[in-house]
Amino acid sequence: MKTVDQQSLQAILSDLAPRATIAISGAGGGLLEADAVFAVFERAFLDGGQPRDMTLIHALGMGDRKTRGVNRFAHSGMVRRVVGGHWIWSPAMLEMARTNQIEAYCMPSGVLTHLFREIGAKRPGLITHVGLGTFCDPRQAGGRCNEAAREPLVELIEIDGRTWLRYLPFAIDVAVVRGTVADASGNISASEEPADLDSYAIALAAKASGGIVIAQVREMVADGGIRPREVSIPGNLVDYVLPVADQMQTYHGAYDPVLAGLAVRDEHQRPIETSSLVRRIVAERAARELIPDSTVNFGFGMSADVAQIVADEGRTSDYWFTIEQGIHRGELLTGDLFGIAASPAAIMPSCQQFDLYSGGLLDQTFLGLAEMDAEGSVNVSHFGGQISGPGGFIDISQGARRVVFCGAFEAKGLRVSASGGRLTVDQAGAVPKLVTKVEGVTFSGPEARLRGQKVTYVTERAVFELTEDGLELTEVAPGVDLRRDILDRMGFEPIMRAPRAMDEKLFRNVADKAA
């Protein structure tokens, strides 16, 4: 292992051959992001035009929606291909994908994490059920997200009469990881970070490919300064270490031991109250689907409000909360810090967390809902011809026994009010979300029926269930007109047997701001 400064690291990166493949670890909001290393990549390219035409791989989204993270690589000629699990943290890279300046691919975060592990073990790619029936299936888009992306990265195979997906392996030339400290032998510890993520898997994949591993850390310590069980990447896998004394725990501030599970926060920290009545109604109705003593996952956005309700009521000990970043229990944070928990009970590598999900050991998941269609399929990854990426959505939704989708019935301008236990749609949303066919299949209703999953779709004015016969309307908010406010504003006719009224207690006397 060699300790480097930014100038010497820039010289190393400038010597990389064109078309090198770079794998980076981290998650949005600055979680375990080695942004100082990313900045050296950027500076090397802008100063001398090298490295160029790279392939960039990242399992989770990275950046600050402005200049950091994946945004560092969003320069014409710097990358030719990006394979990402989540894209929204880098508007600049999204624009390059939209305009076909790069080959853009989206893959499930767990798939990419596990693929790194398979590459590191020199196995023949990742063979999995995750992605069947979705846009990652080669019978659909095969993960391709623009016209420039033509090469197949996944194929169908059959084993013992069953269809699987095989995600193809590739060589990794450079892995970029981050920790809190490194010792003189190159051992890396993430002991003061909020997660481990896929750092070890990425480092292993690079070394097995004959590549190099660059680690960014806050400080160096002598050999023996890291307890063996706190080593996240052993020194034999690390080539270069860049110490960054002012490294932040996230883009939102200095190191907080509570987020690393090294201290306990005594009081529940309630976030700013949401002004959306729609969000409150959806979260409170969805929370009624919670099963005590179950292992639960919560997704980003409206579904995360369910976890907030449980925390507000002091019932977190009734459930075993998990999120794909490897977190177990604790107080789940939201917004840009989603993926982190205050006072977690356990922090596992994301490879192991996705094993839990893929293996069907997740009892319930609560996920967002951007679009749904007559087959019960859901889209959260494709909007107006632009990608956002699925993150862990596909891995989680396919592995959970019970799935609850949470979302507004419509978008853009929706305004509702509640009074006397009744809901009124004061202004319809301009963008329908219950459509004839979703723009991209992130969750496949037909595949869910084959798996025997129980699936519920919760909106502020109606609740649906996925049945053997199709999508059934099971609940209607009191006060809304079934034909005018629901059926006429859908792109399909649902099954209707005997829909019941949603509980009047959900509709307290309050007006909503336009959503």
Secondary structure, DSSP 8 states (H G I E B T S, - for coil): -EE--HHHHHHHHHTS-TT-EEEE--BTTTBT--HHHHHHHHHHHHHH--S-SEEEEESS--B-SSSSBGGGG-STTTEEEEEES--TT-HHHHHHHHTTSSEEEE--HHHHHHHHHHHHTT-SSEEESTTTTSTTSTTTTTTB-STT--S--EEEEEETTEEEEEE-----SEEEEE-SEEETT--EE-TTSS--TTHHHHHHHHHHTT-EEEEEESEEE-TTSS-GGGEEE-GGG--EEEE-TT--SBTTBS--TTTTTSS---S---------HHHHHHHHHHHTT--TT-EEEE-SGGGHHHHHHHHHTT-GGGSEEEETTTEESSEE--GGGTT-EES-SEE--HHHHHHHHHTT---EEEEE-SEE-TT--EESSEETTEE---TTHHHHHHH-SEEEEE--SEESS-EEEEETTEEEEEE--SEESB-SS-SS-SB-HHHHHHHT-EEEEE-SSEEEEEETTEEEEEEE-TTS-IIIIIGGGSSS--B-S--EE--GGG--SEE----
